[in-house]
């Protein structure tokens, strides 16, 4: 995978990829199919980071990971964003994941923006409620209005 990625990317940082995989204990001799779900996610993140991106886009990156692999992956993302000043867009249905990483939040429902703003502003505007409660409230309101539209 590293060889293919290196050949396809002009901004490839091979030393960074090797160093990161070594830190994670992922051997270069392992076949991708033999890696655990968490190791595959870390490999994918390593390949993305070795390209030295300015923006990372994640679409449900934790969906198939166990709780420990989720925590490890999120830690890696937070570290990479902080170290390299990378922006990240994170799409997920698991609200608890957002509280760990989100500075700015956009909640979509039925093709509409239901909620947007900094996480600090959104929680403050809702009396200090947790981000999860703020999001669930917006989703419930949207579901209720959408069901009234469909029925009425």
Secondary structure, 3 states (H helix, E strand, C coil): CHHHHHHHCCCCCHHHHHHHHHHHCCCCCCCHHHCCHHHHHHHHHHHHHHCCCCEEEEECCCCCCCHHHHHHHHHHHHHHHHHHCCEEEEECCCHHHHHHHCCEEEEEECCEEEEEEEHHHHHHHCCCCCHHHHHHHHHHHHHHHHHHHHHC
